[in-house]
Amino acid sequence: MVEVIEGRMRLVFLDPPGEAIVSPGHSAVVLPDQPHYAEPIGAMRMCITFHDSLPG
């Protein structure tokens, strides 16, 4: 799970294609082996949490 603490970032998924803008209060899930990259939108701080199953 990707959570932004301050600021915003663009999370781009390559397969399947898509994107999300992640900001405080709006997290995103990246599945195992899902190709992706992140682009900060200005200054930001984030937290990444690894889970062994989908967060509930």
mmCIF entry with sequence, helices, sheets and N, C-alpha, C, O atoms, coordinates in Angstrom:
data_MODEL
# 
_entry.id   MODEL 
# 
_entity.id                         1 
_entity.type                       polymer 
_entity.pdbx_number_of_molecules   1 
# 
_entity_poly.entity_id                      1 
_entity_poly.type                           'polypeptide(L)' 
_entity_poly.nstd_linkage                   no 
_entity_poly.nstd_monomer                   no 
_entity_poly.pdbx_seq_one_letter_code       MVEVIEGRMRLVFLDPPGEAIVSPGHSAVVLPDQPHYAEPIGAMRMCITFHDSLPG 
_entity_poly.pdbx_seq_one_letter_code_can   MVEVIEGRMRLVFLDPPGEAIVSPGHSAVVLPDQPHYAEPIGAMRMCITFHDSLPG 
_entity_poly.pdbx_strand_id                 A 
# 
loop_
_entity_poly_seq.entity_id 
_entity_poly_seq.num 
_entity_poly_seq.mon_id 
_entity_poly_seq.hetero 
1 1  MET n 
1 2  VAL n 
1 3  GLU n 
1 4  VAL n 
1 5  ILE n 
1 6  GLU n 
1 7  GLY n 
1 8  ARG n 
1 9  MET n 
1 10 ARG n 
1 11 LEU n 
1 12 VAL n 
1 13 PHE n 
1 14 LEU n 
1 15 ASP n 
1 16 PRO n 
1 17 PRO n 
1 18 GLY n 
1 19 GLU n 
1 20 ALA n 
1 21 ILE n 
1 22 VAL n 
1 23 SER n 
1 24 PRO n 
1 25 GLY n 
1 26 HIS n 
1 27 SER n 
1 28 ALA n 
1 29 VAL n 
1 30 VAL n 
1 31 LEU n 
1 32 PRO n 
1 33 ASP n 
1 34 GLN n 
1 35 PRO n 
1 36 HIS n 
1 37 TYR n 
1 38 ALA n 
1 39 GLU n 
1 40 PRO n 
1 41 ILE n 
1 42 GLY n 
1 43 ALA n 
1 44 MET n 
1 45 ARG n 
1 46 MET n 
1 47 CYS n 
1 48 ILE n 
1 49 THR n 
1 50 PHE n 
1 51 HIS n 
1 52 ASP n 
1 53 SER n 
1 54 LEU n 
1 55 PRO n 
1 56 GLY n 
# 
_struct_asym.id          A 
_struct_asym.entity_id   1 
# 
_struct_sheet.id               AA1 
_struct_sheet.type             ? 
_struct_sheet.number_strands   3 
_struct_sheet.details          ? 
# 
loop_
_struct_sheet_order.sheet_id 
_struct_sheet_order.range_id_1 
_struct_sheet_order.range_id_2 
_struct_sheet_order.offset 
_struct_sheet_order.sense 
AA1 1 2 ? anti-parallel 
AA1 2 3 ? anti-parallel 
# 
loop_
_struct_sheet_range.sheet_id 
_struct_sheet_range.id 
_struct_sheet_range.beg_label_comp_id 
_struct_sheet_range.beg_label_asym_id 
_struct_sheet_range.beg_label_seq_id 
_struct_sheet_range.pdbx_beg_PDB_ins_code 
_struct_sheet_range.end_label_comp_id 
_struct_sheet_range.end_label_asym_id 
_struct_sheet_range.end_label_seq_id 
_struct_sheet_range.pdbx_end_PDB_ins_code 
_struct_sheet_range.beg_auth_comp_id 
_struct_sheet_range.beg_auth_asym_id 
_struct_sheet_range.beg_auth_seq_id 
_struct_sheet_range.end_auth_comp_id 
_struct_sheet_range.end_auth_asym_id 
_struct_sheet_range.end_auth_seq_id 
AA1 1 PRO A 17 ? VAL A 22 ? PRO A 17 VAL A 22 
AA1 2 VAL A 2  ? LEU A 14 ? VAL A 2  LEU A 14 
AA1 3 HIS A 36 ? ILE A 48 ? HIS A 36 ILE A 48 
# 
loop_
_atom_site.group_PDB 
_atom_site.id 
_atom_site.type_symbol 
_atom_site.label_atom_id 
_atom_site.label_alt_id 
_atom_site.label_comp_id 
_atom_site.label_asym_id 
_atom_site.label_entity_id 
_atom_site.label_seq_id 
_atom_site.pdbx_PDB_ins_code 
_atom_site.Cartn_x 
_atom_site.Cartn_y 
_atom_site.Cartn_z 
_atom_site.occupancy 
_atom_site.B_iso_or_equiv 
_atom_site.pdbx_formal_charge 
_atom_site.auth_seq_id 
_atom_site.auth_comp_id 
_atom_site.auth_asym_id 
_atom_site.auth_atom_id 
_atom_site.pdbx_PDB_model_num 
ATOM 1   N N  . MET A 1 1  ? 0.852   -1.163  0.000   1.00 0.00 ? 1  MET A N  1 
ATOM 2   C CA . MET A 1 1  ? 0.000   0.000   0.000   1.00 0.00 ? 1  MET A CA 1 
ATOM 3   C C  . MET A 1 1  ? 0.901   1.231   0.000   1.00 0.00 ? 1  MET A C  1 
ATOM 4   O O  . MET A 1 1  ? 1.886   1.300   0.736   1.00 0.00 ? 1  MET A O  1 
ATOM 5   N N  . VAL A 1 2  ? 0.545   2.196   -0.839  1.00 0.00 ? 2  VAL A N  1 
ATOM 6   C CA . VAL A 1 2  ? 1.282   3.445   -0.929  1.00 0.00 ? 2  VAL A CA 1 
ATOM 7   C C  . VAL A 1 2  ? 0.412   4.536   -0.314  1.00 0.00 ? 2  VAL A C  1 
ATOM 8   O O  . VAL A 1 2  ? -0.726  4.750   -0.731  1.00 0.00 ? 2  VAL A O  1 
ATOM 9   N N  . GLU A 1 3  ? 0.963   5.218   0.678   1.00 0.00 ? 3  GLU A N  1 
ATOM 10  C CA . GLU A 1 3  ? 0.248   6.311   1.330   1.00 0.00 ? 3  GLU A CA 1 
ATOM 11  C C  . GLU A 1 3  ? 1.120   7.560   1.279   1.00 0.00 ? 3  GLU A C  1 
ATOM 12  O O  . GLU A 1 3  ? 2.304   7.507   1.609   1.00 0.00 ? 3  GLU A O  1 
ATOM 13  N N  . VAL A 1 4  ? 0.542   8.671   0.872   1.00 0.00 ? 4  VAL A N  1 
ATOM 14  C CA . VAL A 1 4  ? 1.257   9.940   0.867   1.00 0.00 ? 4  VAL A CA 1 
ATOM 15  C C  . VAL A 1 4  ? 0.935   10.670  2.163   1.00 0.00 ? 4  VAL A C  1 
ATOM 16  O O  . VAL A 1 4  ? -0.232  10.832  2.519   1.00 0.00 ? 4  VAL A O  1 
ATOM 17  N N  . ILE A 1 5  ? 1.969   11.106  2.861   1.00 0.00 ? 5  ILE A N  1 
ATOM 18  C CA . ILE A 1 5  ? 1.814   11.798  4.142   1.00 0.00 ? 5  ILE A CA 1 
ATOM 19  C C  . ILE A 1 5  ? 1.663   13.305  3.911   1.00 0.00 ? 5  ILE A C  1 
ATOM 20  O O  . ILE A 1 5  ? 0.847   13.965  4.553   1.00 0.00 ? 5  ILE A O  1 
ATOM 21  N N  . GLU A 1 6  ? 2.461   13.829  2.987   1.00 0.00 ? 6  GLU A N  1 
ATOM 22  C CA . GLU A 1 6  ? 2.401   15.256  2.626   1.00 0.00 ? 6  GLU A CA 1 
ATOM 23  C C  . GLU A 1 6  ? 2.608   15.367  1.128   1.00 0.00 ? 6  GLU A C  1 
ATOM 24  O O  . GLU A 1 6  ? 3.440   14.657  0.565   1.00 0.00 ? 6  GLU A O  1 
ATOM 25  N N  . GLY A 1 7  ? 1.864   16.248  0.474   1.00 0.00 ? 7  GLY A N  1 
ATOM 26  C CA . GLY A 1 7  ? 2.030   16.480  -0.954  1.00 0.00 ? 7  GLY A CA 1 
ATOM 27  C C  . GLY A 1 7  ? 1.209   15.504  -1.787  1.00 0.00 ? 7  GLY A C  1 
ATOM 28  O O  . GLY A 1 7  ? 0.212   14.948  -1.325  1.00 0.00 ? 7  GLY A O  1 
ATOM 29  N N  . ARG A 1 8  ? 1.657   15.309  -3.035  1.00 0.00 ? 8  ARG A N  1 
ATOM 30  C CA . ARG A 1 8  ? 0.958   14.409  -3.949  1.00 0.00 ? 8  ARG A CA 1 
ATOM 31  C C  . ARG A 1 8  ? 1.963   13.700  -4.840  1.00 0.00 ? 8  ARG A C  1 
ATOM 32  O O  . ARG A 1 8  ? 3.080   14.180  -5.034  1.00 0.00 ? 8  ARG A O  1 
ATOM 33  N N  . MET A 1 9  ? 1.561   12.545  -5.386  1.00 0.00 ? 9  MET A N  1 
ATOM 34  C CA . MET A 1 9  ? 2.381   11.841  -6.361  1.00 0.00 ? 9  MET A CA 1 
ATOM 35  C C  . MET A 1 9  ? 1.495   11.159  -7.378  1.00 0.00 ? 9  MET A C  1 
ATOM 36  O O  . MET A 1 9  ? 0.347   10.812  -7.101  1.00 0.00 ? 9  MET A O  1 
ATOM 37  N N  . ARG A 1 10 ? 2.050   10.975  -8.556  1.00 0.00 ? 10 ARG A N  1 
ATOM 38  C CA . ARG A 1 10 ? 1.367   10.267  -9.641  1.00 0.00 ? 10 ARG A CA 1 
ATOM 39  C C  . ARG A 1 10 ? 1.915   8.852   -9.665  1.00 0.00 ? 10 ARG A C  1 
ATOM 40  O O  . ARG A 1 10 ? 3.124   8.655   -9.788  1.00 0.00 ? 10 ARG A O  1 
ATOM 41  N N  . LEU A 1 11 ? 1.039   7.871   -9.550  1.00 0.00 ? 11 LEU A N  1 
ATOM 42  C CA . LEU A 1 11 ? 1.408   6.461   -9.583  1.00 0.00 ? 11 LEU A CA 1 
ATOM 43  C C  . LEU A 1 11 ? 0.932   5.911   -10.920 1.00 0.00 ? 11 LEU A C  1 
ATOM 44  O O  . LEU A 1 11 ? -0.266  5.913   -11.201 1.00 0.00 ? 11 LEU A O  1 
ATOM 45  N N  . VAL A 1 12 ? 1.864   5.439   -11.745 1.00 0.00 ? 12 VAL A N  1 
ATOM 46  C CA . VAL A 1 12 ? 1.558   4.967   -13.092 1.00 0.00 ? 12 VAL A CA 1 
ATOM 47  C C  . VAL A 1 12 ? 1.712   3.450   -13.138 1.00 0.00 ? 12 VAL A C  1 
ATOM 48  O O  . VAL A 1 12 ? 2.765   2.907   -12.801 1.00 0.00 ? 12 VAL A O  1 
ATOM 49  N N  . PHE A 1 13 ? 0.652   2.782   -13.556 1.00 0.00 ? 13 PHE A N  1 
ATOM 50  C CA . PHE A 1 13 ? 0.648   1.330   -13.719 1.00 0.00 ? 13 PHE A CA 1 
ATOM 51  C C  . PHE A 1 13 ? 0.872   1.015   -15.194 1.00 0.00 ? 13 PHE A C  1 
ATOM 52  O O  . PHE A 1 13 ? 0.234   1.613   -16.060 1.00 0.00 ? 13 PHE A O  1 
ATOM 53  N N  . LEU A 1 14 ? 1.776   0.078   -15.486 1.00 0.00 ? 14 LEU A N  1 
ATOM 54  C CA . LEU A 1 14 ? 2.119   -0.250  -16.864 1.00 0.00 ? 14 LEU A CA 1 
ATOM 55  C C  . LEU A 1 14 ? 1.330   -1.433  -17.396 1.00 0.00 ? 14 LEU A C  1 
ATOM 56  O O  . LEU A 1 14 ? 1.039   -1.479  -18.591 1.00 0.00 ? 14 LEU A O  1 
ATOM 57  N N  . ASP A 1 15 ? 0.972   -2.393  -16.549 1.00 0.00 ? 15 ASP A N  1 
ATOM 58  C CA . ASP A 1 15 ? 0.255   -3.580  -17.011 1.00 0.00 ? 15 ASP A CA 1 
ATOM 59  C C  . ASP A 1 15 ? -0.627  -4.116  -15.891 1.00 0.00 ? 15 ASP A C  1 
ATOM 60  O O  . ASP A 1 15 ? -0.114  -4.720  -14.949 1.00 0.00 ? 15 ASP A O  1 
ATOM 61  N N  . PRO A 1 16 ? -1.942  -3.911  -15.966 1.00 0.00 ? 16 PRO A N  1 
ATOM 62  C CA . PRO A 1 16 ? -2.658  -3.178  -17.019 1.00 0.00 ? 16 PRO A CA 1 
ATOM 63  C C  . PRO A 1 16 ? -2.432  -1.675  -16.869 1.00 0.00 ? 16 PRO A C  1 
ATOM 64  O O  . PRO A 1 16 ? -2.165  -1.189  -15.770 1.00 0.00 ? 16 PRO A O  1 
ATOM 65  N N  . PRO A 1 17 ? -2.540  -0.938  -17.984 1.00 0.00 ? 17 PRO A N  1 
ATOM 66  C CA . PRO A 1 17 ? -2.275  0.499   -17.946 1.00 0.00 ? 17 PRO A CA 1 
ATOM 67  C C  . PRO A 1 17 ? -3.278  1.263   -17.091 1.00 0.00 ? 17 PRO A C  1 
ATOM 68  O O  . PRO A 1 17 ? -4.467  0.944   -17.071 1.00 0.00 ? 17 PRO A O  1 
ATOM 69  N N  . GLY A 1 18 ? -2.787  2.266   -16.392 1.00 0.00 ? 18 GLY A N  1 
ATOM 70  C CA . GLY A 1 18 ? -3.643  3.122   -15.576 1.00 0.00 ? 18 GLY A CA 1 
ATOM 71  C C  . GLY A 1 18 ? -2.789  4.045   -14.740 1.00 0.00 ? 18 GLY A C  1 
ATOM 72  O O  . GLY A 1 18 ? -1.562  3.946   -14.742 1.00 0.00 ? 18 GLY A O  1 
ATOM 73  N N  . GLU A 1 19 ? -3.432  4.933   -14.033 1.00 0.00 ? 19 GLU A N  1 
ATOM 74  C CA . GLU A 1 19 ? -2.696  5.822   -13.135 1.00 0.00 ? 19 GLU A CA 1 
ATOM 75  C C  . GLU A 1 19 ? -3.614  6.319   -12.040 1.00 0.00 ? 19 GLU A C  1 
ATOM 76  O O  . GLU A 1 19 ? -4.839  6.283   -12.159 1.00 0.00 ? 19 GLU A O  1 
ATOM 77  N N  . ALA A 1 20 ? -2.992  6.782   -10.974 1.00 0.00 ? 20 ALA A N  1 
ATOM 78  C CA . ALA A 1 20 ? -3.721  7.341   -9.839  1.00 0.00 ? 20 ALA A CA 1 
ATOM 79  C C  . ALA A 1 20 ? -2.908  8.488   -9.274  1.00 0.00 ? 20 ALA A C  1 
ATOM 80  O O  . ALA A 1 20 ? -1.678  8.442   -9.271  1.00 0.00 ? 20 ALA A O  1 
ATOM 81  N N  . ILE A 1 21 ? -3.589  9.514   -8.796  1.00 0.00 ? 21 ILE A N  1 
ATOM 82  C CA . ILE A 1 21 ? -2.954  10.585  -8.040  1.00 0.00 ? 21 ILE A CA 1 
ATOM 83  C C  . ILE A 1 21 ? -3.167  10.244  -6.571  1.00 0.00 ? 21 ILE A C  1 
ATOM 84  O O  . ILE A 1 21 ? -4.300  10.144  -6.103  1.00 0.00 ? 21 ILE A O  1 
ATOM 85  N N  . VAL A 1 22 ? -2.074  10.071  -5.859  1.00 0.00 ? 22 VAL A N  1 
ATOM 86  C CA . VAL A 1 22 ? -2.142  9.676   -4.449  1.00 0.00 ? 22 VAL A CA 1 
ATOM 87  C C  . VAL A 1 22 ? -1.830  10.902  -3.603  1.00 0.00 ? 22 VAL A C  1 
ATOM 88  O O  . VAL A 1 22 ? -0.843  11.598  -3.841  1.00 0.00 ? 22 VAL A O  1 
ATOM 89  N N  . SER A 1 23 ? -2.678  11.160  -2.615  1.00 0.00 ? 23 SER A N  1 
ATOM 90  C CA . SER A 1 23 ? -2.521  12.311  -1.728  1.00 0.00 ? 23 SER A CA 1 
ATOM 91  C C  . SER A 1 23 ? -2.946  11.881  -0.328  1.00 0.00 ? 23 SER A C  1 
ATOM 92  O O  . SER A 1 23 ? -3.509  10.797  -0.170  1.00 0.00 ? 23 SER A O  1 
ATOM 93  N N  . PRO A 1 24 ? -2.693  12.698  0.688   1.00 0.00 ? 24 PRO A N  1 
ATOM 94  C CA . PRO A 1 24 ? -3.106  12.308  2.031   1.00 0.00 ? 24 PRO A CA 1 
ATOM 95  C C  . PRO A 1 24 ? -4.594  11.941  2.075   1.00 0.00 ? 24 PRO A C  1 
ATOM 96  O O  . PRO A 1 24 ? -5.440  12.690  1.587   1.00 0.00 ? 24 PRO A O  1 
ATOM 97  N N  . GLY A 1 25 ? -4.896  10.801  2.653   1.00 0.00 ? 25 GLY A N  1 
ATOM 98  C CA . GLY A 1 25 ? -6.268  10.318  2.744   1.00 0.00 ? 25 GLY A CA 1 
ATOM 99  C C  . GLY A 1 25 ? -6.702  9.472   1.564   1.00 0.00 ? 25 GLY A C  1 
ATOM 100 O O  . GLY A 1 25 ? -7.795  8.907   1.588   1.00 0.00 ? 25 GLY A O  1 
ATOM 101 N N  . HIS A 1 26 ? -5.869  9.368   0.521   1.00 0.00 ? 26 HIS A N  1 
ATOM 102 C CA . HIS A 1 26 ? -6.190  8.572   -0.666  1.00 0.00 ? 26 HIS A CA 1 
ATOM 103 C C  . HIS A 1 26 ? -5.006  7.669   -0.977  1.00 0.00 ? 26 HIS A C  1 
ATOM 104 O O  . HIS A 1 26 ? -4.056  8.105   -1.626  1.00 0.00 ? 26 HIS A O  1 
ATOM 105 N N  . SER A 1 27 ? -5.046  6.423   -0.528  1.00 0.00 ? 27 SER A N  1 
ATOM 106 C CA . SER A 1 27 ? -3.939  5.494   -0.732  1.00 0.00 ? 27 SER A CA 1 
ATOM 107 C C  . SER A 1 27 ? -4.142  4.704   -2.018  1.00 0.00 ? 27 SER A C  1 
ATOM 108 O O  . SER A 1 27 ? -5.197  4.789   -2.646  1.00 0.00 ? 27 SER A O  1 
ATOM 109 N N  . ALA A 1 28 ? -3.136  3.942   -2.404  1.00 0.00 ? 28 ALA A N  1 
ATOM 110 C CA . ALA A 1 28 ? -3.201  3.093   -3.596  1.00 0.00 ? 28 ALA A CA 1 
ATOM 111 C C  . ALA A 1 28 ? -2.546  1.755   -3.275  1.00 0.00 ? 28 ALA A C  1 
ATOM 112 O O  . ALA A 1 28 ? -1.636  1.676   -2.450  1.00 0.00 ? 28 ALA A O  1 
ATOM 113 N N  . VAL A 1 29 ? -3.021  0.708   -3.936  1.00 0.00 ? 29 VAL A N  1 
ATOM 114 C CA . VAL A 1 29 ? -2.455  -0.627  -3.771  1.00 0.00 ? 29 VAL A CA 1 
ATOM 115 C C  . VAL A 1 29 ? -1.745  -1.010  -5.059  1.00 0.00 ? 29 VAL A C  1 
ATOM 116 O O  . VAL A 1 29 ? -2.294  -0.868  -6.151  1.00 0.00 ? 29 VAL A O  1 
ATOM 117 N N  . VAL A 1 30 ? -0.515  -1.499  -4.918  1.00 0.00 ? 30 VAL A N  1 
ATOM 118 C CA . VAL A 1 30 ? 0.251   -2.036  -6.037  1.00 0.00 ? 30 VAL A CA 1 
ATOM 119 C C  . VAL A 1 30 ? 0.368   -3.532  -5.785  1.00 0.00 ? 30 VAL A C  1 
ATOM 120 O O  . VAL A 1 30 ? 0.888   -3.956  -4.752  1.00 0.00 ? 30 VAL A O  1 
ATOM 121 N N  . LEU A 1 31 ? -0.116  -4.326  -6.731  1.00 0.00 ? 31 LEU A N  1 
ATOM 122 C CA . LEU A 1 31 ? -0.091  -5.781  -6.571  1.00 0.00 ? 31 LEU A CA 1 
ATOM 123 C C  . LEU A 1 31 ? 1.318   -6.320  -6.782  1.00 0.00 ? 31 LEU A C  1 
ATOM 124 O O  . LEU A 1 31 ? 2.125   -5.680  -7.455  1.00 0.00 ? 31 LEU A O  1 
ATOM 125 N N  . PRO A 1 32 ? 1.631   -7.499  -6.210  1.00 0.00 ? 32 PRO A N  1 
ATOM 126 C CA . PRO A 1 32 ? 2.956   -8.093  -6.423  1.00 0.00 ? 32 PRO A CA 1 
ATOM 127 C C  . PRO A 1 32 ? 3.237   -8.260  -7.921  1.00 0.00 ? 32 PRO A C  1 
ATOM 128 O O  . PRO A 1 32 ? 2.356   -8.661  -8.682  1.00 0.00 ? 32 PRO A O  1 
ATOM 129 N N  . ASP A 1 33 ? 4.444   -7.956  -8.327  1.00 0.00 ? 33 ASP A N  1 
ATOM 130 C CA . ASP A 1 33 ? 4.904   -8.089  -9.710  1.00 0.00 ? 33 ASP A CA 1 
ATOM 131 C C  . ASP A 1 33 ? 4.156   -7.193  -10.692 1.00 0.00 ? 33 ASP A C  1 
ATOM 132 O O  . ASP A 1 33 ? 4.259   -7.408  -11.900 1.00 0.00 ? 33 ASP A O  1 
ATOM 133 N N  . GLN A 1 34 ? 3.406   -6.195  -10.218 1.00 0.00 ? 34 GLN A N  1 
ATOM 134 C CA . GLN A 1 34 ? 2.715   -5.268  -11.108 1.00 0.00 ? 34 GLN A CA 1 
ATOM 135 C C  . GLN A 1 34 ? 3.682   -4.160  -11.507 1.00 0.00 ? 34 GLN A C  1 
ATOM 136 O O  . GLN A 1 34 ? 4.117   -3.390  -10.650 1.00 0.00 ? 34 GLN A O  1 
ATOM 137 N N  . PRO A 1 35 ? 4.032   -4.061  -12.801 1.00 0.00 ? 35 PRO A N  1 
ATOM 138 C CA . PRO A 1 35 ? 4.970   -3.022  -13.218 1.00 0.00 ? 35 PRO A CA 1 
ATOM 139 C C  . PRO A 1 35 ? 4.363   -1.631  -13.016 1.00 0.00 ? 35 PRO A C  1 
ATOM 140 O O  . PRO A 1 35 ? 3.215   -1.376  -13.380 1.00 0.00 ? 35 PRO A O  1 
ATOM 141 N N  . HIS A 1 36 ? 5.155   -0.749  -12.432 1.00 0.00 ? 36 HIS A N  1 
ATOM 142 C CA . HIS A 1 36 ? 4.669   0.593   -12.124 1.00 0.00 ? 36 HIS A CA 1 
ATOM 143 C C  . HIS A 1 36 ? 5.857   1.518   -11.865 1.00 0.00 ? 36 HIS A C  1 
ATOM 144 O O  . HIS A 1 36 ? 6.994   1.072   -11.715 1.00 0.00 ? 36 HIS A O  1 
ATOM 145 N N  . TYR A 1 37 ? 5.564   2.811   -11.819 1.00 0.00 ? 37 TYR A N  1 
ATOM 146 C CA . TYR A 1 37 ? 6.549   3.787   -11.352 1.00 0.00 ? 37 TYR A CA 1 
ATOM 147 C C  . TYR A 1 37 ? 5.806   4.950   -10.722 1.00 0.00 ? 37 TYR A C  1 
ATOM 148 O O  . TYR A 1 37 ? 4.610   5.135   -10.947 1.00 0.00 ? 37 TYR A O  1 
ATOM 149 N N  . ALA A 1 38 ? 6.529   5.733   -9.931  1.00 0.00 ? 38 ALA A N  1 
ATOM 150 C CA . ALA A 1 38 ? 5.931   6.855   -9.203  1.00 0.00 ? 38 ALA A CA 1 
ATOM 151 C C  . ALA A 1 38 ? 6.646   8.143   -9.585  1.00 0.00 ? 38 ALA A C  1 
ATOM 152 O O  . ALA A 1 38 ? 7.866   8.165   -9.750  1.00 0.00 ? 38 ALA A O  1 
ATOM 153 N N  . GLU A 1 39 ? 5.871   9.218   -9.722  1.00 0.00 ? 39 GLU A N  1 
ATOM 154 C CA . GLU A 1 39 ? 6.415   10.548  -10.003 1.00 0.00 ? 39 GLU A CA 1 
ATOM 155 C C  . GLU A 1 39 ? 5.917   11.508  -8.932  1.00 0.00 ? 39 GLU A C  1 
ATOM 156 O O  . GLU A 1 39 ? 4.710   11.729  -8.830  1.00 0.00 ? 39 GLU A O  1 
ATOM 157 N N  . PRO A 1 40 ? 6.807   12.083  -8.131  1.00 0.00 ? 40 PRO A N  1 
ATOM 158 C CA . PRO A 1 40 ? 6.355   13.085  -7.161  1.00 0.00 ? 40 PRO A CA 1 
ATOM 159 C C  . PRO A 1 40 ? 5.817   14.313  -7.884  1.00 0.00 ? 40 PRO A C  1 
ATOM 160 O O  . PRO A 1 40 ? 6.345   14.706  -8.924  1.00 0.00 ? 40 PRO A O  1 
ATOM 161 N N  . ILE A 1 41 ? 4.781   14.912  -7.341  1.00 0.00 ? 41 ILE A N  1 
ATOM 162 C CA . ILE A 1 41 ? 4.248   16.178  -7.848  1.00 0.00 ? 41 ILE A CA 1 
ATOM 163 C C  . ILE A 1 41 ? 4.664   17.231  -6.827  1.00 0.00 ? 41 ILE A C  1 
ATOM 164 O O  . ILE A 1 41 ? 3.931   17.510  -5.878  1.00 0.00 ? 41 ILE A O  1 
ATOM 165 N N  . GLY A 1 42 ? 5.837   17.808  -7.027  1.00 0.00 ? 42 GLY A N  1 
ATOM 166 C CA . GLY A 1 42 ? 6.395   18.739  -6.059  1.00 0.00 ? 42 GLY A CA 1 
ATOM 167 C C  . GLY A 1 42 ? 6.971   17.989  -4.868  1.00 0.00 ? 42 GLY A C  1 
ATOM 168 O O  . GLY A 1 42 ? 7.224   16.787  -4.938  1.00 0.00 ? 42 GLY A O  1 
ATOM 169 N N  . ALA A 1 43 ? 7.176   18.709  -3.780  1.00 0.00 ? 43 ALA A N  1 
ATOM 170 C CA . ALA A 1 43 ? 7.709   18.105  -2.557  1.00 0.00 ? 43 ALA A CA 1 
ATOM 171 C C  . ALA A 1 43 ? 6.653   17.188  -1.948  1.00 0.00 ? 43 ALA A C  1 
ATOM 172 O O  . ALA A 1 43 ? 5.474   17.537  -1.893  1.00 0.00 ? 43 ALA A O  1 
ATOM 173 N N  . MET A 1 44 ? 7.086   16.012  -1.490  1.00 0.00 ? 44 MET A N  1 
ATOM 174 C CA . MET A 1 44 ? 6.148   15.075  -0.879  1.00 0.00 ? 44 MET A CA 1 
ATOM 175 C C  . MET A 1 44 ? 6.879   14.109  0.034   1.00 0.00 ? 44 MET A C  1 
ATOM 176 O O  . MET A 1 44 ? 8.091   13.923  -0.071  1.00 0.00 ? 44 MET A O  1 
ATOM 177 N N  . ARG A 1 45 ? 6.115   13.494  0.934   1.00 0.00 ? 45 ARG A N  1 
ATOM 178 C CA . ARG A 1 45 ? 6.606   12.408  1.797   1.00 0.00 ? 45 ARG A CA 1 
ATOM 179 C C  . ARG A 1 45 ? 5.607   11.278  1.675   1.00 0.00 ? 45 ARG A C  1 
ATOM 180 O O  . ARG A 1 45 ? 4.401   11.510  1.597   1.00 0.00 ? 45 ARG A O  1 
ATOM 181 N N  . MET A 1 46 ? 6.120   10.031  1.657   1.00 0.00 ? 46 MET A N  1 
ATOM 182 C CA . MET A 1 46 ? 5.233   8.886   1.496   1.00 0.00 ? 46 MET A CA 1 
ATOM 183 C C  . MET A 1 46 ? 5.659   7.738   2.378   1.00 0.00 ? 46 MET A C  1 
ATOM 184 O O  . MET A 1 46 ? 6.762   7.727   2.926   1.00 0.00 ? 46 MET A O  1 
ATOM 185 N N  . CYS A 1 47 ? 4.769   6.771   2.507   1.00 0.00 ? 47 CYS A N  1 
ATOM 186 C CA . CYS A 1 47 ? 5.019   5.559   3.290   1.00 0.00 ? 47 CYS A CA 1 
ATOM 187 C C  . CYS A 1 47 ? 4.575   4.371   2.443   1.00 0.00 ? 47 CYS A C  1 
ATOM 188 O O  . CYS A 1 47 ? 3.493   4.394   1.857   1.00 0.00 ? 47 CYS A O  1 
ATOM 189 N N  . ILE A 1 48 ? 5.405   3.339   2.376   1.00 0.00 ? 48 ILE A N  1 
ATOM 190 C CA . ILE A 1 48 ? 5.055   2.121   1.667   1.00 0.00 ? 48 ILE A CA 1 
ATOM 191 C C  . ILE A 1 48 ? 4.953   0.996   2.685   1.00 0.00 ? 48 ILE A C  1 
ATOM 192 O O  . ILE A 1 48 ? 5.864   0.790   3.486   1.00 0.00 ? 48 ILE A O  1 
ATOM 193 N N  . THR A 1 49 ? 3.843   0.271   2.651   1.00 0.00 ? 49 THR A N  1 
ATOM 194 C CA . THR A 1 49 ? 3.607   -0.846  3.551   1.00 0.00 ? 49 THR A CA 1 
ATOM 195 C C  . THR A 1 49 ? 3.434   -2.108  2.716   1.00 0.00 ? 49 THR A C  1 
ATOM 196 O O  . THR A 1 49 ? 2.650   -2.121  1.767   1.00 0.00 ? 49 THR A O  1 
ATOM 197 N N  . PHE A 1 50 ? 4.153   -3.158  3.057   1.00 0.00 ? 50 PHE A N  1 
ATOM 198 C CA . PHE A 1 50 ? 4.057   -4.433  2.333   1.00 0.00 ? 50 PHE A CA 1 
ATOM 199 C C  . PHE A 1 50 ? 3.127   -5.371  3.095   1.00 0.00 ? 50 PHE A C  1 
ATOM 200 O O  . PHE A 1 50 ? 3.243   -5.511  4.312   1.00 0.00 ? 50 PHE A O  1 
ATOM 201 N N  . HIS A 1 51 ? 2.200   -6.018  2.374   1.00 0.00 ? 51 HIS A N  1 
ATOM 202 C CA . HIS A 1 51 ? 1.231   -6.945  2.966   1.00 0.00 ? 51 HIS A CA 1 
ATOM 203 C C  . HIS A 1 51 ? 1.370   -8.305  2.292   1.00 0.00 ? 51 HIS A C  1 
ATOM 204 O O  . HIS A 1 51 ? 1.811   -8.387  1.145   1.00 0.00 ? 51 HIS A O  1 
ATOM 205 N N  . ASP A 1 52 ? 0.996   -9.377  3.000   1.00 0.00 ? 52 ASP A N  1 
ATOM 206 C CA . ASP A 1 52 ? 0.994   -10.704 2.380   1.00 0.00 ? 52 ASP A CA 1 
ATOM 207 C C  . ASP A 1 52 ? -0.385  -11.076 1.840   1.00 0.00 ? 52 ASP A C  1 
ATOM 208 O O  . ASP A 1 52 ? -0.557  -12.163 1.289   1.00 0.00 ? 52 ASP A O  1 
ATOM 209 N N  . SER A 1 53 ? -1.361  -10.196 1.992   1.00 0.00 ? 53 SER A N  1 
ATOM 210 C CA . SER A 1 53 ? -2.686  -10.334 1.378   1.00 0.00 ? 53 SER A CA 1 
ATOM 211 C C  . SER A 1 53 ? -3.242  -8.929  1.186   1.00 0.00 ? 53 SER A C  1 
ATOM 212 O O  . SER A 1 53 ? -2.718  -7.966  1.746   1.00 0.00 ? 53 SER A O  1 
ATOM 213 N N  . LEU A 1 54 ? -4.322  -8.811  0.381   1.00 0.00 ? 54 LEU A N  1 
ATOM 214 C CA . LEU A 1 54 ? -4.882  -7.478  0.141   1.00 0.00 ? 54 LEU A CA 1 
ATOM 215 C C  . LEU A 1 54 ? -5.351  -6.849  1.437   1.00 0.00 ? 54 LEU A C  1 
ATOM 216 O O  . LEU A 1 54 ? -6.010  -7.512  2.236   1.00 0.00 ? 54 LEU A O  1 
ATOM 217 N N  . PRO A 1 55 ? -5.025  -5.576  1.666   1.00 0.00 ? 55 PRO A N  1 
ATOM 218 C CA . PRO A 1 55 ? -5.487  -4.914  2.885   1.00 0.00 ? 55 PRO A CA 1 
ATOM 219 C C  . PRO A 1 55 ? -7.012  -4.806  2.867   1.00 0.00 ? 55 PRO A C  1 
ATOM 220 O O  . PRO A 1 55 ? -7.611  -4.568  1.818   1.00 0.00 ? 55 PRO A O  1 
ATOM 221 N N  . GLY A 1 56 ? -7.629  -4.980  4.023   1.00 0.00 ? 56 GLY A N  1 
ATOM 222 C CA . GLY A 1 56 ? -9.096  -4.984  4.135   1.00 0.00 ? 56 GLY A CA 1 
ATOM 223 C C  . GLY A 1 56 ? -9.601  -3.643  4.339   1.00 0.00 ? 56 GLY A C  1 
ATOM 224 O O  . GLY A 1 56 ? -10.811 -3.450  4.456   1.00 0.00 ? 56 GLY A O  1 
# 
